[in-house]
Amino acid sequence: MPKNYSDVTVGNRIRVQGTLGRSARGLVVTDATGMPLWNLNFDEECPMSPGIAIIVEGIRSGFDRIDVEWIGEPPPSP
């Protein structure tokens, strides 16, 4: 999942899919190679554990940051 910053401007809604990871800056969405794509801001503690596939919805609040409104697992593949 390549990061394309021009798709969504700061302040607009965004939905991304990847793997939940942890970095020195906190929780992140990573791609298939483990490269961090988005840093995640939570109002509360994240209910998911790092290492699982996730979908994140929220507001893009910075160059590589999302204020998370919802996080969940993607539906199972058919």
N, C-alpha and C positions, 0 to 999 in steps of 0.2 A: 504494500500500500504506500505509494510514494506520497510525500507531503507536498501539497500544492497550496501555498499560502494565499494565492490570488483567488481561490474558490470562495472564501468566506472572509469578510473584513471584520476587524475588531468590533465587538458589540452585537454581532449577528449570531443567530443560532447555528450550531454545527452538530453533526452526528458522525462519529468515527468508530471504526472497528479495528481491533488488534488484540494484543495480549497485555494484561495488566502486569506492570513491572515496578521495580523500586529503584530510585536513583538517589544521589546525595541531596537532591532538591525535593524529594518526596515521591509520590506515586506518579507513574507515567503510562502512556499507551505506547507499546513497542510494536515494531513490524516483525516479520517472520525471522529476521536475522538477529533480533534482540536490540536493534537500534531504536532509541527513544524518539518518538514522533511528537508527542504532546505531553506537557506537564499538566497534572490535574489538581484543581483546587476543590476541596470539599468543605461544606459548612459543618458537616458532622463526620464522624469516623466512617471510612469506606467499609461497606458490608461485604466486600469481596476480598479474596486472598490473591496475592501476586502469583502469576504463573498460569492463570486461566484465560481463556478467550473471552473477550468482553465487547459490548457495544456501549458507547458513552454518548449522551446527549447533554448539551449545555450551551453556554454563551462563550464565544471566543473573547478572552479578556486580555490577550497580549499576543506577542509574536508567535509563541509556541505554547500558550496556556489556555486551558478551558476551565471555566467555572461550572462544575458538574451539577446538573439538575437531576439526572437519572443515570444509573449504571446497571447493566444486566448482562446475562449470557445470551449469545446468539441462538436462534432456534436450531435444533438438530438438523443435520443434512439429511435429505430424503434417501 
